[in-house]
Amino acid sequence: MTVLLGDKNRFAAEVGEREHSLRRVDLWAAGQWLTCDDNMAFVRQLRSDVVDTVAWLRSGGGSPMPFDDLSPKATHRRLMHRAGADDETEEEYGLRSQFQTLSWGPTTDNVTTHLFRVADRLVLTLQFWREEHLVRHPDHVGRVFVAEVPTEEFVGILEGLAAALDDSQDPGRP
């Protein structure tokens, strides 16, 4: 049975068929399919990561955008300007890391995502980076996508995703 949670134009998760310890999980933000490179997730690992993200958000995690004068897209680009470069400072790395989100293993490691808290909303910025993806989708080269989602809606989607991935709720599982 497939379960769709949320709105693909803001943020959505779809949980599909199981294959041993893997399960199909498709994620979307800003109308973009995030798990296009690998949508077969290790259930225990992904569920644990999602539950941790929910706890972090429920405890007030997520900071406002660090640069008042920049848009979300420009903020994402500034945070990524020297990412991974030899001359990236520890301070730059720390600042960038503070906002990175959806770092949930192989199913989401093809996209760099930042999260900013703006009042009762979350702003997600995302950018695909894998060369193979950019060759298949040349319109994504250098493009930053932005999604705004009410915090409670985002948290509710993640809670629904965690519940859908909960093996203990599946009577057919040992």
N, C-alpha and C positions, 0 to 999 in steps of 0.2 A: 504494500500500500504506500502511495506517495502522499507526503504531507507538505503543503506550501504555506509558509508563514510570511506575512508582510507584503510589501509592494516592491516589485522589481525596479521601479523607477526611483525609489528611495533606498530601501534595504530589504532584502528578502532571503530566506533560506528554504530550500526544498530538500527533503530527506526522502530517499528512494530505497531501492532494493538492497538487501544485505547479501554479502558474499564472504562467508567465513567471518573473520574479524574486521572486515571492511564493510563500509556502507556508502552508497552514492549520496553525496551531499553537494548540492549546487548552491552557490551564494551569488547574489547580485547586489550591486550598489550603483546608484546613478544610471540605471538602465544597462549596466555592463555586467557580463557574466564573469565573475572573478575566478571561479574554479575551472576555467576552460582548459587548463593544461593537465589537471589531475583532480578529478572529482570523486575519487574513491578514497575515503578517509578511514584511518584507523580509529575505530569508534571510541575506545577508552581514552586515547590521547586527545582527540578532538573534544569529546564531552568534558574532560577535565579542563582543557583550555577555555572552553566556552563558560563553564561554571566559574572559573577564576575571573574571567572578564566581567561577568554579571556581578560577582562580589565586589570587584574593584569599582564598578560604576555605582552600585548601590551604596558604597561607602564614601561616595563623593569624588571618586577618581575621575580624571580628565580635567585638563587645564584650559583656560582661555587661550586664544591665539597669542603667540608671543610677540608679534609685531603689530601694534595698533594701526599702523598706516597701510597695511597690506591686505589684499583680498585673500580668501582661503587658497586660491590657486597660486598666487604669488608667494604666500607663506610656505606652501608645500615646496615650491621651487627653491626658495631660499634655504629651507632646511636641508634639501637634497643637493645643494650647489656643490659641495666638496665631499659628499658622502662616499666613503671608501677610498678617497684619494690619499696619497702618501702625506700630503700637507694638511689633512683634516685634523683640527685640534681636538684635544680631549673634551674641551668645552663644547665645541660644535657637535661632536658625537653624542655627548650627554644631552644636549638640548634636543637634538633630533630624536634620540631614543625615548625621551620623555613623552613624545606624541605618537610614536609608532603603535599601531594596533593591528588586530586580526593576524597576529603572528602565530598562526595555528598549525604549523608544520607544512608538510608537502602540498596540502591542498590549497594553501594560500601564499606559498612562497614565491609565486610568479608576479606578485603585485606588491608595491609599497603603499601602505595605507597609514594615514595620520588621522587622529581624532582630536577635535577641539570642542570644549564645552562652551556654549554660548547661551546663557540664561537656562531655560528648560529644554534646550535643543542640543543636539550633537551635530557637528559638521565633520563629515568624513571626506578626506581627499584621497585619491588613489591614482596610481600611475603604473602601467604595465612596463616591465623592464627587460624581459627575456627577448633575446634576438629573434628566436624562432617565432614568437608571438608577433613581434613588430614586423617581421617579413610577411606574415599572413594577414596582418592588419596595419597596413602602412598609415592609415588615418589615426592610429594610436601613438605614432612616434612623437615624443615630446609633449603629448597631451596629458593634462591633469583633469580628472573628472571630480565633480563635487556633488555630494548628497547631503541634504539636511533632513534630520529625523528627530522628532520629539524623543527626549531621553526615555520616557516611559515606554514608548512604542518599541524603540530599539532593544531595551532591556527585556520587554515582553517577548519579542521575537527570539532573543537568545535563550530565554527561559524555555520557550516552546521547543527550540532546537535541542537543548539539553534533555528535555523530557522525551523527545522523539528518539534520542540516541541512548536512552536509559535501558540497558539490557535487562535490568531487574524488573521492568514493567512488562516485558515480553514473556507471556506464559509458555511459549514454545522454546525458550532459551534455557539451557541448563544452569 
